[in-house]
Amino acid sequence: MRQSSRFKKIISIEATMMVDQKTRREEFTARFFVESSYPIEQVSEVIAGEQSSGTFISLPGESAELKERSRARVISVKPLPTVTTASLHSAYLDRHNPSKTFYRGEVTIAFPTANIGTNIPALLTTIAGNLFEIGEVSGLRVLDVELPERFAAGFHGPQFGIEGTRKLCGVHDRPIIGTIIKPSIGLTPEQTAAVVDELCAGGIEFLKDDELLIDPTYASFDARLNAVMPVLHKHADRLGRMPMYAINISGSVDEMLRRHDAVLEAGGTCIMLCLNWVGHSAVEHIRKHAQLPIHGHRNGWGAFTRNPQLGFSFEAYQKVWRLAGIDHLHVNGIQSKFWEPDDSVISSALSCLARFSGIQPVLPVFSSGQWAAQAPVLFNKLQSVDLMHLAGGGIIGHPLGIEAGVQSMREGWEAAVQGIPLQHYAEGRPALAAALQKFGGV
């Protein structure tokens, strides 16, 4: 879970048992971090009412029968230490309850599944709609969501997931090694094909467009696809496997459907979507139509999470995208160029692999400043090889060339799984030795 060290999970409800014993209605739960100058118990009831049948005053239409059927209920409140400064400004609190003490707590609320149906926009509106605008709140974050398995089964979920992706890549029992086509922007279709050719010649297993590259005027989607696919087929014939290329099809729903079909017809094995910008409903629509794995890029994610008292944890975020049906999801990289601490990156990856209401896991994708020496850290933290490890400079910038760069990544993981120190494993292995010498001070 994103920022998991800040919060401790306080409830665990088995998905098959999520029924209110009093009303016998089926429920799902959401857990929140809440901050306010009002007592958290009071604010939690405001949230439960605002996000179900209530409003800021009692209404005659909210009968006892309606409340029993449709109102959310507070399951638990766990107080956290108070603070003296509000995380977020609220003019409402300035007017109604100015204070130098701000209460904090973790609040778990149960919502009737009947309120939303099998509908991701309704789910998100319920757990994160007007919540961030509520005046009583000076900090609020969605920490987790739990769904009954029967209810979750109504969503499409991943079509390929980990095992389906491994089968297409022909890679088993170790991470899938990949890279990103660079430069990110500016290559012509012919230049893109040349880069792909060189990467495939070096034994790369997975490659993807940069998130910035979709349909520029000088290298349209169609022109890139037509230039790259013959190269991929040439190497597939040589290797006995098709290198998986996640080509970015992001755009309008009609454009994405057409582009998916073009990739499929050309013999491609993956598509990529910029998730936050195409949206949940669009991803769901593509998933219903798709016959290829969906590589989910989370660019823009920092806007949802970088303030620890606002937005979403990654645990909740990835669960919603799993419902929508993606197969791979970026989790950043350890020791990377971005703001995120390593513990948060590892927690994000673990959440992708964790059990969730009968929905199969998604493949976590590590990228940004990655190279062979990060393998032991990742393996020790994850205790799993179910991941994609993407290295740009760590492969393309290897002093002995791309093939040696790919080999160094594989050797790094071999050492990690066998528990052998990298320096020892590098003896007699020029690719790993050269990587340690070149990047060891990075």
Contacts in CASP RR format, 6 or more apart in sequence:
PFRMAT RR
TARGET T0000
AUTHOR 0000-0000-0000
METHOD contacts of the structure
MODEL  1
MRQSSRFKKIISIEATMMVDQKTRREEFTARFFVESSYPIEQVSEVIAGE
QSSGTFISLPGESAELKERSRARVISVKPLPTVTTASLHSAYLDRHNPSK
TFYRGEVTIAFPTANIGTNIPALLTTIAGNLFEIGEVSGLRVLDVELPER
FAAGFHGPQFGIEGTRKLCGVHDRPIIGTIIKPSIGLTPEQTAAVVDELC
AGGIEFLKDDELLIDPTYASFDARLNAVMPVLHKHADRLGRMPMYAINIS
GSVDEMLRRHDAVLEAGGTCIMLCLNWVGHSAVEHIRKHAQLPIHGHRNG
WGAFTRNPQLGFSFEAYQKVWRLAGIDHLHVNGIQSKFWEPDDSVISSAL
SCLARFSGIQPVLPVFSSGQWAAQAPVLFNKLQSVDLMHLAGGGIIGHPL
GIEAGVQSMREGWEAAVQGIPLQHYAEGRPALAAALQKFGGV
1 7 0 8 1.000
1 9 0 8 1.000
1 143 0 8 1.000
1 144 0 8 1.000
1 313 0 8 1.000
1 314 0 8 1.000
1 315 0 8 1.000
1 316 0 8 1.000
1 347 0 8 1.000
1 348 0 8 1.000
1 351 0 8 1.000
2 305 0 8 1.000
2 312 0 8 1.000
2 313 0 8 1.000
2 314 0 8 1.000
2 315 0 8 1.000
2 317 0 8 1.000
2 344 0 8 1.000
2 347 0 8 1.000
2 348 0 8 1.000
3 305 0 8 1.000
3 308 0 8 1.000
3 313 0 8 1.000
3 344 0 8 1.000
4 313 0 8 1.000
4 315 0 8 1.000
4 343 0 8 1.000
4 344 0 8 1.000
4 347 0 8 1.000
5 343 0 8 1.000
6 308 0 8 1.000
7 33 0 8 1.000
7 106 0 8 1.000
7 143 0 8 1.000
7 313 0 8 1.000
8 106 0 8 1.000
9 31 0 8 1.000
9 143 0 8 1.000
9 144 0 8 1.000
10 31 0 8 1.000
10 76 0 8 1.000
10 78 0 8 1.000
10 106 0 8 1.000
10 108 0 8 1.000
11 29 0 8 1.000
11 31 0 8 1.000
11 75 0 8 1.000
11 76 0 8 1.000
11 108 0 8 1.000
13 29 0 8 1.000
13 146 0 8 1.000
15 146 0 8 1.000
15 147 0 8 1.000
15 148 0 8 1.000
15 149 0 8 1.000
15 152 0 8 1.000
15 357 0 8 1.000
15 358 0 8 1.000
16 148 0 8 1.000
16 149 0 8 1.000
16 150 0 8 1.000
18 26 0 8 1.000
18 27 0 8 1.000
18 28 0 8 1.000
18 29 0 8 1.000
18 110 0 8 1.000
18 146 0 8 1.000
18 147 0 8 1.000
18 148 0 8 1.000
19 25 0 8 1.000
19 26 0 8 1.000
19 27 0 8 1.000
19 148 0 8 1.000
20 27 0 8 1.000
20 73 0 8 1.000
20 110 0 8 1.000
23 68 0 8 1.000
23 69 0 8 1.000
25 69 0 8 1.000
25 112 0 8 1.000
25 113 0 8 1.000
25 114 0 8 1.000
26 112 0 8 1.000
26 113 0 8 1.000
26 114 0 8 1.000
26 148 0 8 1.000
26 150 0 8 1.000
26 151 0 8 1.000
27 110 0 8 1.000
27 111 0 8 1.000
27 112 0 8 1.000
27 113 0 8 1.000
27 148 0 8 1.000
28 110 0 8 1.000
28 111 0 8 1.000
28 113 0 8 1.000
28 145 0 8 1.000
28 146 0 8 1.000
28 147 0 8 1.000
28 148 0 8 1.000
28 151 0 8 1.000
29 75 0 8 1.000
29 108 0 8 1.000
29 109 0 8 1.000
29 110 0 8 1.000
29 111 0 8 1.000
29 145 0 8 1.000
29 146 0 8 1.000
30 108 0 8 1.000
30 109 0 8 1.000
30 111 0 8 1.000
30 126 0 8 1.000
30 127 0 8 1.000
30 142 0 8 1.000
30 144 0 8 1.000
30 145 0 8 1.000
30 146 0 8 1.000
30 316 0 8 1.000
31 106 0 8 1.000
31 107 0 8 1.000
31 108 0 8 1.000
31 109 0 8 1.000
31 142 0 8 1.000
31 143 0 8 1.000
31 144 0 8 1.000
31 145 0 8 1.000
32 47 0 8 1.000
32 106 0 8 1.000
32 107 0 8 1.000
32 108 0 8 1.000
32 109 0 8 1.000
32 131 0 8 1.000
32 140 0 8 1.000
32 141 0 8 1.000
32 142 0 8 1.000
32 143 0 8 1.000
33 80 0 8 1.000
33 104 0 8 1.000
33 105 0 8 1.000
33 106 0 8 1.000
33 139 0 8 1.000
33 140 0 8 1.000
33 141 0 8 1.000
33 143 0 8 1.000
33 309 0 8 1.000
34 40 0 8 1.000
34 43 0 8 1.000
34 44 0 8 1.000
34 47 0 8 1.000
34 104 0 8 1.000
34 105 0 8 1.000
34 106 0 8 1.000
34 107 0 8 1.000
34 137 0 8 1.000
34 139 0 8 1.000
34 140 0 8 1.000
35 83 0 8 1.000
35 86 0 8 1.000
35 87 0 8 1.000
35 88 0 8 1.000
35 102 0 8 1.000
35 103 0 8 1.000
35 104 0 8 1.000
35 105 0 8 1.000
35 137 0 8 1.000
35 138 0 8 1.000
35 139 0 8 1.000
35 140 0 8 1.000
35 309 0 8 1.000
36 43 0 8 1.000
36 93 0 8 1.000
36 102 0 8 1.000
36 103 0 8 1.000
36 136 0 8 1.000
36 137 0 8 1.000
36 138 0 8 1.000
36 139 0 8 1.000
37 86 0 8 1.000
37 93 0 8 1.000
37 97 0 8 1.000
37 98 0 8 1.000
37 99 0 8 1.000
37 101 0 8 1.000
37 102 0 8 1.000
37 103 0 8 1.000
37 138 0 8 1.000
38 97 0 8 1.000
38 103 0 8 1.000
38 136 0 8 1.000
39 103 0 8 1.000
40 77 0 8 1.000
40 79 0 8 1.000
40 103 0 8 1.000
40 104 0 8 1.000
40 105 0 8 1.000
40 107 0 8 1.000
41 74 0 8 1.000
41 77 0 8 1.000
42 136 0 8 1.000
43 107 0 8 1.000
43 134 0 8 1.000
43 136 0 8 1.000
43 137 0 8 1.000
44 74 0 8 1.000
44 77 0 8 1.000
44 107 0 8 1.000
44 109 0 8 1.000
45 74 0 8 1.000
46 134 0 8 1.000
46 136 0 8 1.000
47 72 0 8 1.000
47 107 0 8 1.000
47 109 0 8 1.000
47 131 0 8 1.000
47 134 0 8 1.000
47 137 0 8 1.000
48 71 0 8 1.000
48 72 0 8 1.000
48 73 0 8 1.000
48 74 0 8 1.000
48 109 0 8 1.000
49 55 0 8 1.000
49 71 0 8 1.000
49 72 0 8 1.000
50 56 0 8 1.000
50 130 0 8 1.000
50 131 0 8 1.000
50 134 0 8 1.000
51 72 0 8 1.000
51 109 0 8 1.000
51 111 0 8 1.000
51 126 0 8 1.000
51 127 0 8 1.000
51 129 0 8 1.000
51 130 0 8 1.000
51 131 0 8 1.000
52 70 0 8 1.000
52 71 0 8 1.000
52 72 0 8 1.000
52 111 0 8 1.000
52 112 0 8 1.000
52 115 0 8 1.000
52 126 0 8 1.000
53 62 0 8 1.000
53 66 0 8 1.000
53 67 0 8 1.000
53 70 0 8 1.000
53 71 0 8 1.000
54 62 0 8 1.000
54 71 0 8 1.000
62 71 0 8 1.000
69 112 0 8 1.000
69 114 0 8 1.000
70 112 0 8 1.000
70 114 0 8 1.000
70 115 0 8 1.000
72 109 0 8 1.000
72 110 0 8 1.000
72 111 0 8 1.000
72 112 0 8 1.000
73 109 0 8 1.000
73 110 0 8 1.000
74 107 0 8 1.000
74 108 0 8 1.000
74 109 0 8 1.000
75 108 0 8 1.000
75 109 0 8 1.000
75 110 0 8 1.000
76 106 0 8 1.000
76 107 0 8 1.000
76 108 0 8 1.000
77 105 0 8 1.000
77 106 0 8 1.000
77 107 0 8 1.000
77 108 0 8 1.000
78 105 0 8 1.000
78 106 0 8 1.000
78 107 0 8 1.000
79 103 0 8 1.000
79 104 0 8 1.000
79 105 0 8 1.000
80 104 0 8 1.000
80 105 0 8 1.000
80 106 0 8 1.000
81 104 0 8 1.000
82 101 0 8 1.000
82 102 0 8 1.000
82 103 0 8 1.000
82 104 0 8 1.000
83 102 0 8 1.000
83 104 0 8 1.000
84 100 0 8 1.000
84 101 0 8 1.000
84 102 0 8 1.000
85 102 0 8 1.000
86 93 0 8 1.000
86 102 0 8 1.000
86 138 0 8 1.000
86 139 0 8 1.000
87 102 0 8 1.000
87 138 0 8 1.000
87 139 0 8 1.000
87 307 0 8 1.000
87 309 0 8 1.000
87 310 0 8 1.000
88 137 0 8 1.000
88 138 0 8 1.000
88 139 0 8 1.000
88 309 0 8 1.000
88 310 0 8 1.000
89 138 0 8 1.000
90 135 0 8 1.000
90 136 0 8 1.000
90 137 0 8 1.000
90 138 0 8 1.000
91 135 0 8 1.000
92 135 0 8 1.000
92 136 0 8 1.000
93 99 0 8 1.000
93 135 0 8 1.000
93 136 0 8 1.000
93 138 0 8 1.000
97 136 0 8 1.000
102 138 0 8 1.000
106 143 0 8 1.000
111 126 0 8 1.000
111 127 0 8 1.000
113 147 0 8 1.000
113 148 0 8 1.000
113 151 0 8 1.000
115 122 0 8 1.000
115 126 0 8 1.000
116 122 0 8 1.000
116 123 0 8 1.000
116 126 0 8 1.000
118 151 0 8 1.000
118 154 0 8 1.000
118 155 0 8 1.000
120 155 0 8 1.000
120 280 0 8 1.000
120 281 0 8 1.000
120 284 0 8 1.000
120 320 0 8 1.000
120 323 0 8 1.000
120 324 0 8 1.000
121 280 0 8 1.000
121 281 0 8 1.000
123 145 0 8 1.000
123 320 0 8 1.000
123 323 0 8 1.000
124 280 0 8 1.000
124 320 0 8 1.000
127 142 0 8 1.000
127 145 0 8 1.000
127 316 0 8 1.000
128 142 0 8 1.000
128 311 0 8 1.000
128 312 0 8 1.000
131 137 0 8 1.000
131 140 0 8 1.000
131 142 0 8 1.000
132 140 0 8 1.000
132 310 0 8 1.000
132 311 0 8 1.000
134 140 0 8 1.000
139 309 0 8 1.000
139 310 0 8 1.000
140 309 0 8 1.000
140 310 0 8 1.000
140 311 0 8 1.000
141 308 0 8 1.000
141 309 0 8 1.000
141 310 0 8 1.000
141 311 0 8 1.000
141 312 0 8 1.000
141 313 0 8 1.000
142 311 0 8 1.000
142 312 0 8 1.000
142 313 0 8 1.000
142 316 0 8 1.000
143 313 0 8 1.000
143 315 0 8 1.000
143 316 0 8 1.000
144 313 0 8 1.000
144 315 0 8 1.000
144 316 0 8 1.000
144 319 0 8 1.000
145 316 0 8 1.000
145 319 0 8 1.000
145 320 0 8 1.000
146 357 0 8 1.000
147 356 0 8 1.000
147 357 0 8 1.000
148 357 0 8 1.000
149 357 0 8 1.000
149 358 0 8 1.000
151 357 0 8 1.000
152 323 0 8 1.000
152 356 0 8 1.000
152 357 0 8 1.000
152 358 0 8 1.000
152 359 0 8 1.000
153 358 0 8 1.000
155 323 0 8 1.000
155 324 0 8 1.000
155 325 0 8 1.000
155 359 0 8 1.000
156 284 0 8 1.000
156 287 0 8 1.000
156 288 0 8 1.000
156 323 0 8 1.000
156 324 0 8 1.000
156 325 0 8 1.000
157 287 0 8 1.000
157 322 0 8 1.000
157 323 0 8 1.000
157 324 0 8 1.000
157 325 0 8 1.000
157 359 0 8 1.000
157 360 0 8 1.000
158 294 0 8 1.000
158 322 0 8 1.000
158 325 0 8 1.000
158 326 0 8 1.000
158 327 0 8 1.000
158 359 0 8 1.000
158 360 0 8 1.000
158 361 0 8 1.000
158 362 0 8 1.000
159 287 0 8 1.000
159 290 0 8 1.000
159 293 0 8 1.000
159 294 0 8 1.000
159 325 0 8 1.000
159 327 0 8 1.000
160 168 0 8 1.000
160 293 0 8 1.000
160 327 0 8 1.000
161 293 0 8 1.000
161 327 0 8 1.000
161 328 0 8 1.000
161 360 0 8 1.000
161 361 0 8 1.000
161 362 0 8 1.000
161 363 0 8 1.000
162 360 0 8 1.000
162 361 0 8 1.000
162 362 0 8 1.000
162 363 0 8 1.000
162 386 0 8 1.000
164 293 0 8 1.000
164 327 0 8 1.000
165 176 0 8 1.000
165 244 0 8 1.000
165 293 0 8 1.000
165 327 0 8 1.000
165 328 0 8 1.000
165 363 0 8 1.000
166 172 0 8 1.000
166 176 0 8 1.000
168 242 0 8 1.000
168 244 0 8 1.000
168 269 0 8 1.000
168 270 0 8 1.000
168 293 0 8 1.000
169 176 0 8 1.000
169 205 0 8 1.000
169 206 0 8 1.000
169 241 0 8 1.000
169 244 0 8 1.000
169 269 0 8 1.000
170 205 0 8 1.000
170 241 0 8 1.000
171 177 0 8 1.000
171 205 0 8 1.000
173 385 0 8 1.000
174 385 0 8 1.000
174 410 0 8 1.000
174 413 0 8 1.000
174 414 0 8 1.000
174 417 0 8 1.000
175 375 0 8 1.000
175 385 0 8 1.000
175 386 0 8 1.000
175 387 0 8 1.000
175 388 0 8 1.000
175 389 0 8 1.000
175 413 0 8 1.000
176 205 0 8 1.000
176 206 0 8 1.000
176 244 0 8 1.000
176 363 0 8 1.000
176 387 0 8 1.000
176 388 0 8 1.000
176 389 0 8 1.000
177 204 0 8 1.000
177 205 0 8 1.000
177 206 0 8 1.000
177 388 0 8 1.000
177 389 0 8 1.000
177 390 0 8 1.000
177 391 0 8 1.000
177 395 0 8 1.000
177 406 0 8 1.000
177 409 0 8 1.000
177 410 0 8 1.000
178 204 0 8 1.000
178 205 0 8 1.000
178 206 0 8 1.000
178 207 0 8 1.000
178 208 0 8 1.000
178 388 0 8 1.000
178 389 0 8 1.000
178 390 0 8 1.000
178 391 0 8 1.000
178 395 0 8 1.000
178 406 0 8 1.000
178 409 0 8 1.000
179 199 0 8 1.000
179 204 0 8 1.000
179 206 0 8 1.000
179 207 0 8 1.000
179 208 0 8 1.000
179 390 0 8 1.000
179 391 0 8 1.000
179 392 0 8 1.000
179 395 0 8 1.000
179 396 0 8 1.000
180 207 0 8 1.000
180 208 0 8 1.000
180 209 0 8 1.000
180 210 0 8 1.000
180 367 0 8 1.000
180 390 0 8 1.000
180 392 0 8 1.000
181 187 0 8 1.000
181 192 0 8 1.000
181 195 0 8 1.000
181 196 0 8 1.000
181 199 0 8 1.000
181 207 0 8 1.000
181 208 0 8 1.000
181 209 0 8 1.000
181 210 0 8 1.000
181 213 0 8 1.000
182 195 0 8 1.000
182 210 0 8 1.000
182 392 0 8 1.000
182 396 0 8 1.000
184 210 0 8 1.000
184 212 0 8 1.000
184 213 0 8 1.000
185 210 0 8 1.000
185 212 0 8 1.000
185 213 0 8 1.000
185 216 0 8 1.000
186 216 0 8 1.000
186 218 0 8 1.000
186 219 0 8 1.000
187 195 0 8 1.000
187 219 0 8 1.000
188 218 0 8 1.000
188 219 0 8 1.000
189 219 0 8 1.000
189 220 0 8 1.000
189 223 0 8 1.000
189 224 0 8 1.000
189 226 0 8 1.000
189 227 0 8 1.000
189 228 0 8 1.000
190 227 0 8 1.000
192 219 0 8 1.000
192 224 0 8 1.000
192 227 0 8 1.000
192 228 0 8 1.000
193 227 0 8 1.000
193 228 0 8 1.000
193 230 0 8 1.000
193 231 0 8 1.000
196 207 0 8 1.000
196 228 0 8 1.000
196 231 0 8 1.000
196 232 0 8 1.000
196 245 0 8 1.000
197 231 0 8 1.000
197 234 0 8 1.000
197 235 0 8 1.000
198 402 0 8 1.000
199 207 0 8 1.000
199 243 0 8 1.000
199 395 0 8 1.000
199 396 0 8 1.000
199 402 0 8 1.000
200 207 0 8 1.000
200 231 0 8 1.000
200 232 0 8 1.000
200 234 0 8 1.000
200 235 0 8 1.000
200 239 0 8 1.000
200 243 0 8 1.000
201 235 0 8 1.000
201 402 0 8 1.000
201 403 0 8 1.000
202 402 0 8 1.000
202 403 0 8 1.000
202 406 0 8 1.000
203 239 0 8 1.000
203 243 0 8 1.000
203 402 0 8 1.000
203 403 0 8 1.000
203 406 0 8 1.000
204 243 0 8 1.000
204 395 0 8 1.000
204 402 0 8 1.000
204 406 0 8 1.000
205 243 0 8 1.000
205 244 0 8 1.000
206 243 0 8 1.000
206 244 0 8 1.000
206 245 0 8 1.000
206 246 0 8 1.000
206 270 0 8 1.000
206 388 0 8 1.000
206 390 0 8 1.000
207 243 0 8 1.000
207 244 0 8 1.000
207 245 0 8 1.000
207 246 0 8 1.000
208 245 0 8 1.000
208 246 0 8 1.000
208 247 0 8 1.000
208 248 0 8 1.000
208 270 0 8 1.000
208 272 0 8 1.000
208 295 0 8 1.000
208 390 0 8 1.000
209 246 0 8 1.000
209 247 0 8 1.000
209 248 0 8 1.000
209 272 0 8 1.000
210 248 0 8 1.000
211 248 0 8 1.000
211 272 0 8 1.000
211 274 0 8 1.000
211 297 0 8 1.000
211 299 0 8 1.000
213 219 0 8 1.000
213 248 0 8 1.000
214 221 0 8 1.000
214 248 0 8 1.000
214 249 0 8 1.000
214 250 0 8 1.000
214 251 0 8 1.000
214 274 0 8 1.000
215 221 0 8 1.000
215 251 0 8 1.000
215 255 0 8 1.000
221 247 0 8 1.000
221 248 0 8 1.000
221 249 0 8 1.000
221 259 0 8 1.000
221 262 0 8 1.000
222 262 0 8 1.000
224 247 0 8 1.000
225 247 0 8 1.000
225 259 0 8 1.000
225 262 0 8 1.000
225 263 0 8 1.000
225 266 0 8 1.000
226 266 0 8 1.000
228 245 0 8 1.000
228 247 0 8 1.000
229 266 0 8 1.000
229 267 0 8 1.000
229 268 0 8 1.000
232 242 0 8 1.000
232 243 0 8 1.000
232 245 0 8 1.000
232 267 0 8 1.000
232 268 0 8 1.000
233 242 0 8 1.000
233 267 0 8 1.000
235 243 0 8 1.000
236 242 0 8 1.000
236 243 0 8 1.000
242 267 0 8 1.000
242 268 0 8 1.000
242 269 0 8 1.000
244 269 0 8 1.000
244 270 0 8 1.000
244 293 0 8 1.000
245 268 0 8 1.000
245 269 0 8 1.000
245 270 0 8 1.000
246 270 0 8 1.000
246 271 0 8 1.000
246 272 0 8 1.000
246 295 0 8 1.000
246 328 0 8 1.000
247 259 0 8 1.000
247 263 0 8 1.000
247 268 0 8 1.000
247 270 0 8 1.000
247 271 0 8 1.000
247 272 0 8 1.000
248 272 0 8 1.000
248 273 0 8 1.000
248 274 0 8 1.000
248 297 0 8 1.000
249 255 0 8 1.000
249 256 0 8 1.000
249 259 0 8 1.000
249 260 0 8 1.000
249 263 0 8 1.000
249 271 0 8 1.000
249 272 0 8 1.000
249 273 0 8 1.000
250 256 0 8 1.000
250 272 0 8 1.000
250 273 0 8 1.000
250 274 0 8 1.000
250 277 0 8 1.000
250 278 0 8 1.000
251 278 0 8 1.000
253 282 0 8 1.000
253 285 0 8 1.000
253 286 0 8 1.000
256 273 0 8 1.000
256 278 0 8 1.000
256 282 0 8 1.000
256 286 0 8 1.000
257 285 0 8 1.000
257 286 0 8 1.000
257 289 0 8 1.000
259 271 0 8 1.000
260 271 0 8 1.000
260 286 0 8 1.000
260 289 0 8 1.000
260 290 0 8 1.000
260 291 0 8 1.000
260 292 0 8 1.000
263 270 0 8 1.000
263 271 0 8 1.000
263 292 0 8 1.000
264 291 0 8 1.000
264 292 0 8 1.000
268 292 0 8 1.000
269 292 0 8 1.000
269 293 0 8 1.000
270 292 0 8 1.000
270 293 0 8 1.000
270 295 0 8 1.000
271 286 0 8 1.000
271 290 0 8 1.000
271 292 0 8 1.000
271 293 0 8 1.000
271 294 0 8 1.000
271 295 0 8 1.000
272 294 0 8 1.000
272 295 0 8 1.000
272 296 0 8 1.000
272 297 0 8 1.000
273 282 0 8 1.000
273 283 0 8 1.000
273 286 0 8 1.000
273 294 0 8 1.000
273 295 0 8 1.000
273 296 0 8 1.000
273 297 0 8 1.000
273 326 0 8 1.000
274 296 0 8 1.000
274 297 0 8 1.000
274 299 0 8 1.000
275 283 0 8 1.000
275 296 0 8 1.000
275 297 0 8 1.000
275 298 0 8 1.000
275 321 0 8 1.000
275 326 0 8 1.000
276 298 0 8 1.000
276 299 0 8 1.000
276 300 0 8 1.000
276 301 0 8 1.000
276 304 0 8 1.000
277 299 0 8 1.000
277 300 0 8 1.000
280 320 0 8 1.000
280 321 0 8 1.000
280 324 0 8 1.000
283 294 0 8 1.000
283 321 0 8 1.000
283 324 0 8 1.000
283 325 0 8 1.000
283 326 0 8 1.000
284 324 0 8 1.000
284 325 0 8 1.000
286 294 0 8 1.000
287 294 0 8 1.000
287 324 0 8 1.000
287 325 0 8 1.000
287 326 0 8 1.000
293 327 0 8 1.000
293 328 0 8 1.000
294 325 0 8 1.000
294 326 0 8 1.000
294 327 0 8 1.000
294 328 0 8 1.000
295 326 0 8 1.000
295 327 0 8 1.000
295 328 0 8 1.000
295 365 0 8 1.000
296 321 0 8 1.000
296 326 0 8 1.000
296 327 0 8 1.000
296 328 0 8 1.000
296 329 0 8 1.000
296 330 0 8 1.000
296 365 0 8 1.000
297 330 0 8 1.000
298 317 0 8 1.000
298 329 0 8 1.000
298 330 0 8 1.000
299 330 0 8 1.000
301 314 0 8 1.000
301 317 0 8 1.000
304 311 0 8 1.000
304 312 0 8 1.000
304 317 0 8 1.000
305 311 0 8 1.000
305 312 0 8 1.000
305 313 0 8 1.000
305 314 0 8 1.000
305 317 0 8 1.000
306 339 0 8 1.000
314 331 0 8 1.000
314 344 0 8 1.000
314 347 0 8 1.000
314 348 0 8 1.000
314 351 0 8 1.000
315 347 0 8 1.000
315 348 0 8 1.000
315 351 0 8 1.000
318 329 0 8 1.000
318 348 0 8 1.000
318 351 0 8 1.000
318 352 0 8 1.000
318 362 0 8 1.000
319 351 0 8 1.000
319 356 0 8 1.000
319 359 0 8 1.000
321 329 0 8 1.000
321 362 0 8 1.000
322 356 0 8 1.000
322 359 0 8 1.000
322 360 0 8 1.000
322 361 0 8 1.000
322 362 0 8 1.000
323 359 0 8 1.000
326 362 0 8 1.000
327 362 0 8 1.000
327 363 0 8 1.000
328 362 0 8 1.000
328 363 0 8 1.000
328 364 0 8 1.000
328 365 0 8 1.000
328 388 0 8 1.000
329 352 0 8 1.000
329 362 0 8 1.000
329 363 0 8 1.000
329 364 0 8 1.000
329 365 0 8 1.000
330 364 0 8 1.000
330 365 0 8 1.000
330 367 0 8 1.000
331 345 0 8 1.000
331 348 0 8 1.000
331 349 0 8 1.000
331 352 0 8 1.000
331 364 0 8 1.000
331 365 0 8 1.000
331 366 0 8 1.000
332 338 0 8 1.000
332 340 0 8 1.000
332 344 0 8 1.000
332 345 0 8 1.000
332 348 0 8 1.000
332 366 0 8 1.000
332 367 0 8 1.000
332 368 0 8 1.000
333 340 0 8 1.000
333 342 0 8 1.000
333 345 0 8 1.000
333 366 0 8 1.000
333 367 0 8 1.000
333 368 0 8 1.000
333 369 0 8 1.000
333 370 0 8 1.000
333 374 0 8 1.000
334 342 0 8 1.000
334 345 0 8 1.000
334 346 0 8 1.000
334 366 0 8 1.000
334 370 0 8 1.000
334 374 0 8 1.000
334 377 0 8 1.000
334 378 0 8 1.000
335 342 0 8 1.000
335 369 0 8 1.000
335 374 0 8 1.000
335 377 0 8 1.000
336 345 0 8 1.000
336 368 0 8 1.000
336 369 0 8 1.000
336 370 0 8 1.000
337 368 0 8 1.000
337 369 0 8 1.000
338 368 0 8 1.000
342 377 0 8 1.000
345 366 0 8 1.000
346 378 0 8 1.000
346 381 0 8 1.000
346 382 0 8 1.000
348 364 0 8 1.000
349 364 0 8 1.000
349 366 0 8 1.000
349 382 0 8 1.000
349 387 0 8 1.000
350 382 0 8 1.000
352 361 0 8 1.000
352 362 0 8 1.000
352 363 0 8 1.000
352 364 0 8 1.000
353 361 0 8 1.000
353 364 0 8 1.000
353 382 0 8 1.000
353 384 0 8 1.000
353 386 0 8 1.000
354 361 0 8 1.000
361 386 0 8 1.000
363 386 0 8 1.000
363 387 0 8 1.000
363 388 0 8 1.000
364 386 0 8 1.000
364 387 0 8 1.000
364 388 0 8 1.000
365 387 0 8 1.000
365 388 0 8 1.000
365 390 0 8 1.000
366 374 0 8 1.000
366 378 0 8 1.000
366 387 0 8 1.000
366 388 0 8 1.000
366 389 0 8 1.000
366 390 0 8 1.000
367 390 0 8 1.000
367 391 0 8 1.000
367 392 0 8 1.000
369 391 0 8 1.000
369 392 0 8 1.000
369 393 0 8 1.000
369 394 0 8 1.000
369 442 0 8 1.000
370 389 0 8 1.000
370 390 0 8 1.000
370 391 0 8 1.000
370 392 0 8 1.000
370 394 0 8 1.000
371 391 0 8 1.000
371 393 0 8 1.000
371 394 0 8 1.000
371 395 0 8 1.000
371 408 0 8 1.000
371 409 0 8 1.000
371 435 0 8 1.000
371 439 0 8 1.000
371 442 0 8 1.000
372 391 0 8 1.000
372 394 0 8 1.000
372 405 0 8 1.000
372 408 0 8 1.000
372 409 0 8 1.000
372 411 0 8 1.000
372 412 0 8 1.000
372 422 0 8 1.000
372 432 0 8 1.000
372 435 0 8 1.000
372 436 0 8 1.000
372 439 0 8 1.000
373 412 0 8 1.000
373 422 0 8 1.000
373 435 0 8 1.000
373 436 0 8 1.000
373 439 0 8 1.000
373 440 0 8 1.000
374 389 0 8 1.000
375 389 0 8 1.000
375 409 0 8 1.000
375 412 0 8 1.000
375 413 0 8 1.000
375 415 0 8 1.000
375 416 0 8 1.000
376 412 0 8 1.000
376 415 0 8 1.000
376 416 0 8 1.000
376 419 0 8 1.000
376 422 0 8 1.000
378 387 0 8 1.000
378 389 0 8 1.000
378 416 0 8 1.000
379 385 0 8 1.000
379 413 0 8 1.000
379 416 0 8 1.000
379 417 0 8 1.000
380 416 0 8 1.000
385 413 0 8 1.000
385 417 0 8 1.000
389 409 0 8 1.000
389 413 0 8 1.000
391 405 0 8 1.000
391 409 0 8 1.000
394 405 0 8 1.000
394 408 0 8 1.000
394 409 0 8 1.000
394 435 0 8 1.000
394 439 0 8 1.000
395 402 0 8 1.000
395 405 0 8 1.000
395 406 0 8 1.000
395 408 0 8 1.000
395 409 0 8 1.000
396 402 0 8 1.000
396 405 0 8 1.000
397 405 0 8 1.000
397 438 0 8 1.000
398 404 0 8 1.000
398 405 0 8 1.000
398 408 0 8 1.000
398 431 0 8 1.000
398 434 0 8 1.000
398 435 0 8 1.000
398 438 0 8 1.000
399 434 0 8 1.000
399 437 0 8 1.000
399 438 0 8 1.000
400 430 0 8 1.000
400 431 0 8 1.000
400 434 0 8 1.000
404 430 0 8 1.000
404 431 0 8 1.000
404 434 0 8 1.000
404 435 0 8 1.000
405 431 0 8 1.000
405 435 0 8 1.000
407 431 0 8 1.000
407 432 0 8 1.000
408 431 0 8 1.000
408 432 0 8 1.000
408 434 0 8 1.000
408 435 0 8 1.000
411 425 0 8 1.000
411 426 0 8 1.000
411 429 0 8 1.000
411 431 0 8 1.000
411 432 0 8 1.000
412 422 0 8 1.000
412 425 0 8 1.000
412 432 0 8 1.000
414 425 0 8 1.000
415 421 0 8 1.000
415 422 0 8 1.000
415 424 0 8 1.000
415 425 0 8 1.000
415 426 0 8 1.000
415 432 0 8 1.000
418 425 0 8 1.000
422 432 0 8 1.000
422 436 0 8 1.000
423 436 0 8 1.000
425 432 0 8 1.000
426 432 0 8 1.000
426 433 0 8 1.000
426 436 0 8 1.000
427 433 0 8 1.000
END
